[in-house]
Amino acid sequence: MEENQLYPNSRFKKKLYTIIFKTDTKAGKIFDLIVLYAILLSVMAVMLESVKSLEESFGEYLTIIEWTFTILFTIEYSARLYVSEKPLKYALSFLGLIDLFSIVPTYLTLFVTGTHFLVVIRTIRLLRVFRILKLTRYISEAKVLGDALKASRYKILIFMLSVFSLQIISGTIMYLIEGADNGFTSIPRSIYWAIVTLTTVGYGDIAPVTVIGQAFASLLMITGYAILAVPTGIITSEITKEHLKGKKFKVCENCFHDEHDKDAPYCKMCGSKLEWRTFQG
């Protein structure tokens, strides 16, 4: 629908709509950049307020800054509703809900103490940078990644269940080897140690003391390095399939060699005639 049809009697409303929603205009880009910088500054103010020494020295100023940004974002949110063709549709959209949730926590502090720290949700509003920088061209690449993750979900699930079983078994074995005297006071605590060890994090709050326990721990650590590569390989394989899906390539029906030049009529390995095939995944 044309903007003139949307706002036939309101020149101001039409201009405001262009500034707020039309990022391909100079005014629209400037407006969105101002909003992005304001989001960063407001989140930084909240983060600084969480530092006790800074809160004691500059708490009053930081509170003023936070309320100033909240009022500005409230005005911006109201303006978006005002110029929208369908205000309710915008309010219930993803960015509309984020805009609302980014200002609500500060107002909640009038009734519930400490909720103002939830305004860090404003960082999600930085997603608007995709519109400013025209990064929508990469949505197709994001779709490939999403499809790959979706295609590998069952393999990942089986893998995670296998790892979870291994952690339970390893924790139980270590509980039997080391026992409560060496810090492995229960099976759940021993499973916690197995998770920390298998993921190669190694906090060091619990450690085996016996020779058998240390040997078992070493084996578990080496296993952890091997396990970390499995989900990466699964997802990479699916991404490759998504990239190749629908593409044509030449394959030899005799020796199945598929690395040929596009204009090659015969297989360079066995000399058989090549045929075009479409990768189905």
N, C-alpha and C positions, 0 to 999 in steps of 0.2 A: 504494500500500500504506500502511495506517495505521501511525503511529509505534508504537502499542501492539503491533502485530504484528511490527514490526521489532525492538523491544527489550522483550520481555515480562518479562524477568527483570533488567533493568538500568535502574534509575531514573536513575542517574548518567549512563549512556551516552545515554539518551533526552534528558536535560536538556542535555548537551553538544552533541548533534546539533542541538537547537533553537537553541542559541546560535550555533553555527558556520554552519549552513546556512539558518536561517529568518530572512531579513532583514526580514520583515514584523513581527517582534517587536521590542520595545524592546531586549532584551538582544542580539538579533542585530545591530541597527543599531549599537549601542555597540561591539560586538566588531569589526565591519567597519570602523568609523571608526578604532578604535585601530590596526588592521592597516594602514590607508591612511596614517595619520600616521607609523607606524613605517617604512613603505616610503619615504616622502619623506625622513625624517630619515636613514635608512641610506644612501640614494643621495646625499644632500647631504654626508654624511661622506666617502664615496668621492670625490666631486668635489673636496672641500677637500683631500683627501690628494694629489690630483694637482697641487696648487699647491706648488711646491718649497719656498718660504719657510715655508708653513704646515706642510708635512710635516717640515721640519727642526726646527720649534719644538714642534709638537704631534703628531708622528707616532705616538708611543707611545699617546697618549690616543685618537687616531682609530682606531688598530688595535684597542684595547680596545672602543671603541664598535661597530666593525664586527663583531667576534666576538660581542659581546653580542646584537646584532640577529640575526646568523646563527643563534645557538643558539635564540633566541626563535622565529624562523621555522621552524627545524627541529622544535621542539616543536609549533608550529601545524600544520605539514605532517603530522606523525605523528598528531596528534589528528584531522585530517580523514580520514586513512586508517582510523583506529580506529573512528570512528563511521559511516563509509560502509557502506551496505548491500552494495555491490560495490566493495571497495577498488581492485581492478585497473582497473575501469572509470573510477574517478575518477583514478587515477594516469596513465592513458593519455589522459585528456581534455585539451582545450586548456589550461584553467586549472590542471589538475593538473600538466602538464608544465612550465608556467611557474613554478608553485610550487617544483617540484623544481630547475629550472635556476637559480632565484634564490638557492639556498643552496649549490649545488655549487661555484661558483667560489671561494668563500672557503676551502672545504676543500681545493681543488686547490692553494692557495698553500703548503700543507705539502709539496707535491712539485714544483710548477712556479711560479717567481717571476713576479709581475705579473698573474696571472690574476684577482686580486680585483677589478680594475677592470671585469670582466665583470658584476659584480653590478648594474650599471646596468640590466640586463634586468629588474630588479624594477619599474621604472616601468611595464612592461606589466601588472603586477598591478593597477595603478590602474583597469583595466577593470572591476573589481568595483564601482566607483562607479555604474555603470549599474544594478546591482541595488539599491543603497542608495537612489538618487534616483528609482527607478522609471522610468528612461529607456527601458525596453523598448517604451514606446508609440511611440517614434520608429523602431523597427525597420522598419516599413512604408515610411517615408521613405527609410531606408537601402537598402531593397530596390529602390525606384524608381531611386535613383542607381546601384546595382549593375547593374540591368537596362539602364539607359541606356549605361553604360560597355561592357557586353557587346555591345549592339546596334551601338555605334559602333567596335568594336575593329578591324574591317577598314578602315574609313575612316581611322582614326588610323594604322594600319599603313602604308597607302599614302602618307599624308601624311608620316610619318616617313622612309619610304624616299625620297620625293621630296626632302625636306630634306637627307637624308644625301647624295644625289647632288649637290645644289646645293653643299653644303659641299666635296665632293671637287673639283668643277669650279672653284669659286671659289678654293680653296687652290692648285690647279694653275696657274690663271691668274695669281694673285698671285706665285707662285714664279717664273713666267716674266717678270713685269713687274719685280719688285724684285731678285730674285737673292740670292745668299749675302752679297754686300757690304752689304746693307741689313738683315741679320738673318734673312732667309728662306732658311735654310741647306739645307732639304730640303722635299719635298712634304708629308710628314707634319707637319712643324712649321708649314708654311703652312696646312694643313688645320686644325690647332689654332687658328691665328689666325682662320681663317674661322668656326670654331665660336664662338669668343669674341666675334667681331664680330657674327655673325648673331643671336646670342642677346642682344645689346645689353649684355653684361657689361663688356667692354672693360677688361681688366687693364692694358693699356698696356706690357706687357713686350716686345711686338713691334709696330712701327708702320711704315706705308709712308712712304717719303721722297720718292719721285718724284711729279710732278704727276698722271701717269696712275694711279699706284697709289693716291693719295689720292682721286682721283675715283671709282675703282672701289670703294674702301672706303666712301665716302659712299653710293654706290648700294646696297651690301650692307647698310649700317646701316638705310637706309630700308626695304629689303626685309624686314629682321628684324622691324621693328615690325608690318608687315602680316602676316607669317607667324605671329606670336605669337597673333593673334586667331583664326586658323583652327581649332585644336583646341577652343578655347572655344566657338565657334559650333557645331561639330559636336556636342559633348556637350550643349550647351544645347538644341539642336533635338531630340535624342533624349530628354532629360528632359521636355520639353514633350509629346512624343508619349506617353511613359509615363504622364504625368499625365492626358492626355486619353483614353487607351485605355479603351474600354468605356463612355465617357460618351455620352449622347445630346444632340444639338443639332439645331436647325432650319436647313435649307439650302434655298435656292431652286433648283429644277431648271432654271429658265430663265436666270437671270443668275449663279447660283452664289454669291450673297451669303449669308454665314453669320452675320452679326451681327444677330440678332433677339431681341426679348423672348420669354420662354418662352411667354407666352400669346398671341403674335401669330399670327393665322391666315393672314395674307397678307404677301408680301414688301413691305417699305417702299421698295424701289428700283424694282420693275417691276409690283407688284400681283399676281404669281402666287401660287397657293396653296402653302403651305409644308408640307413633310413632315419627320417626325422621322427622323434618321439616327444610327447608332451609329458612333463613331470607332473604326476598326480598327487604326490605326497603319501 
